[in-house]
């Protein structure tokens, strides 16, 4: 296999077939339908590990986008991201109760997000027609193991809060108190 390391990542290589994550022995096809969640685990020395994932927009999320298109006031703000230690087989009817949320992981979207055409090189799923959400967990945020995915939901959510989207990672993440974690969720119209 001919491969080249993706600049700045310890575990990610670009191949003719896609992105290969060495530690997970996982190959994600290039710009694949569905692999639109990007997580960067940032170590104290600045090295990064890349983890990819996919998401499903829920029925509440579809309504949110329809309201935005119609320039109507959205029913839900969907202003925060949370990470989870258990994720379901995703379904359009999912809400927050379908995920096991990591305590203390509620994080408002980074300043300026959501936005279109994110220019950050760490977000391998960005594009000119891609709507991106971003959350940044700093080294002091938690010491969490077994992270399998997450959600975008409303601030100070209730147990069965509606979610815009739920996502899962291609591998399990562990974030200790000395590492940072950045998660992007990218939504793009498919044209079908």
Secondary structure, DSSP 8 states (H G I E B T S, - for coil): --EEE-TTBSSEEEESSEEEEGGGTEEEETT-TT--EEEEEE-TTS-EEEEEEEEEE-HHHHHHHHHHHTT---S----EEEEEEE--S--TT-BGGGSEE-TT--EE--TT-SEES---TT-TT--TTEEEEEEEE-TTS--EEEEEEEEEE-TT--TT-BEEEEEEEEEEEEE-TT-EEEEEEEEE----
